[in-house]
Amino acid sequence: MRPHLREAVRAAQDHKAVNMEVLDVGNICSFTDYFLICSGTSTRHTRAISDAIFEHLKKESGVTPAHLEGYAQAEWILMDYLSFVVHIFSERAREFYDLERLWKTAPRVPIPKG
């Protein structure tokens, strides 16, 4: 797992992200190498996870997302860091979009315990 992705995982863990998964999509996707997928228990929680990832990566590495979507509604927040994309879902939106099923051939990357 790449250092910035590891930092994003740690920030999400620190803010109690639910059902976190990292998918290695590099061999089956042309726009990124990894997906970090997690859920929040409310829109406030999804925003808090997004804020934590944003602030941690900016502070520790000077890295900010190339693109950010969905923050206002906070049902599906997408943070594009180019080499990896963070997807933060409400539980309902995650069930509906089911990215894990859409990318089922992508290997799962073990997540270190927080």
Helices and strands as residue ranges (DSSP letters): H 3-14, E 18-24, E 34-40, H 43-61, E 67-69, E 76-80, E 84-90, H 91-97, H 99-102, E 108-109
